[in-house]
């Protein structure tokens, strides 16, 4: 009797191979989450209540895969310390939601907070099983930054970006004028990841080609970051790079500062790349307290508004997403109705100010003392853990975490790049766990 062999269709084999690869290395989904941030969303309202992107879908797939692996016992436990830190975030958000001024609206905020600060970071932590996984995710940060950096540099040079001082020169990458901070965030992450990867190859036997490539990538990304005209990203990147260089090599930090200053003089002063705009923006940083511009003045008013909301709801907060409902009743009269945004695609639009533009004030107003204690415990625990384990990929985790913590002083979650914050927290949790006693179990 002859046997008949049934051929497996090529697409089916490809799907099977892809599924096997994801099961063996789930960090591929974490890297995909980072890269898919670059996919244009086609949305014209980044403040919409429901705004699901390709990166969100990849992150949800990673969470689902991690949950399945945990149930089957194929993923090591995250450790008691990490469980307590992330669990406290869930408890704080749940308490705030139950006691919210609008529980139905706060429920959607609770889900978002759980995704951003618990589910996805824990999934990334579980997916990073070895140094290869960590380098894969860090490499995706560099790749995404290079994509956005090329687009942003082209926008500045061809005057096709978002409006800045009446000229279409602001680099915004593929995100558009309504998500004005997104490109600078992605580029900042990539610059720091590239710099950390390069520093990690300085040991004897390190990859010379990789080190040179990462230094070159970091040097290139400095230009699109500059022409993003984002003061917040400049400050956060400077602080993170300083911590990174000091932790890696103090003498190298001094040399790098001198080289960066010299490069800035040549590129801006000599060649005029981004000159007048960058210089004016840098100068404005020093005047944010004595003579703040309208955007800075609005930010101060939003912070004071969050403080007044917290005074009315000191313990559990007003509830997730309650700030936008209570803003007008607690804000000073001089607060602007919104911020201006314009580019060739959307024309001119005025975007409402729906958050305090400070993550710490946002947590304090919406989740009260319970929330701020839980978040600070998580952030400080991760920071101290990364400082103890600042070698190799741990250097990058430290730099990226410092960027997030500094950026949270004048920004909060929201927009297309929010999932990148979750990935950074997962990287930091992996580095912090490796520094603790649980890593030896």
Phi, psi and omega in degrees: 000126183280141178266136180254121180267126179264120181286137176278125180306145181302317177301323179294319178295321180296317178296321179295318178296320179296317178297319178297319180297320180292322178293323181281329182218078181296348177297343175300324177290325176295318177295321178296323178301318180294312184292325183289349173300333182285347181288123179301136184275335183076002180274149178248005180220095182286352179265008181300148183299320178242118184214088184261125181252173176299323178295322177298318180295319177296322179293322177294323176296321178296317178298317180296318179296319179295318179299318179296319179295321179296319180295328180271359180073022182264356179239131179298149179299151185282348180100150184295318183298312179296321180298319180293316182297311181287326178296326179296327177296317180297316180298314181299315180294323179293317179299316180295323180291317180297320181266016185292157173289341179213082185303325181296314178291321181294335180298320177293324176294322177299316180298317180295316178298320179296321178295311188287319189255354182229295189298307182290316176302319179294320178297318177295318177304315181289330183284336183273085187272337180208182182295330178298317177300316181297317180293326178298314180291318178296322176297326178293326175298316180295316181297315179297320180294321179295321177299309181293324180295319178296314179297316181295317178297320178297319180298319180292314185291329181259003180056051178236021181266201178281162182287134174217120185051038177083001180240142182277064187241358184279124181285124180231003178062217181273005189269335179087171186289339182281346176237064196295333183269352190295311183297317180296328177294311180298316181295320178298313178302314182295320179299314181292320179296317179296316179297318180293319178296322178295315179295329179290347179259013182278352181285160177302130182090359179291157182286111182293318181295317179297318180299314180294320180296320181289322175297319179295319179297316179297319180296317180295318185294342178297328182289306178298330176295319180297316184273009167283343179055033180261103180298321180298316179293323177299313182296313182296319179293318178299316180295316181293318179296323178296313178299317180300311183291319178296322180289327181279314184191111183298320179294323177296325179298318179294314179298320181295322179296318179295316180296320180296319178296317179296317179297321179296319179297317182291311186289318184271311182285320183274306184270344177077020180288108180072012192312289188297318181294314180295316180298315180296321180292320177297318180298325183292338179298321181287348182252013185291340179260320183280316182218070184293145174282181187298320182295321179289319178300318177298321181296317177300319180293324177294322178296315179295327177296316178299322178297320179292322177297318180297322179300329178279338182223068192289326189273300184256359180078175182276349180110147177305138181068015179276340184302314183295333178282329184261355186304307187296329181280350182238351185274151174291156184295334183283353180297132179293156179284342180178180179249152183275142176218139181202139168203183185291339183275312186262349187072219179255132176220156177242116184265132181291150178267098189256005179214164182283358182056039175198114186297324182292318176292325178298314179296317182299317183286324186263338182233001172066197181296324178300316181292312184295325177295318180296316182291318179294324177297319178294310184296314181293322177298316178294319182296313180295322178296318179293324178297325179285337186240036186277066173224149179058226178299338177297331176297316179295318179300319178298312182297315181294321179294318177300319178302313181298314184294324177288316180298328179295348177288337181220019176207166176219184183287154181142147180094179187296327187270010182300323182296335178294327175300319179296318180296320177298316178298323176294317176299317180294321178296323177295316179293318181294322179294322179296339182274344186264175182293339182291341182291338182273355183279000000 
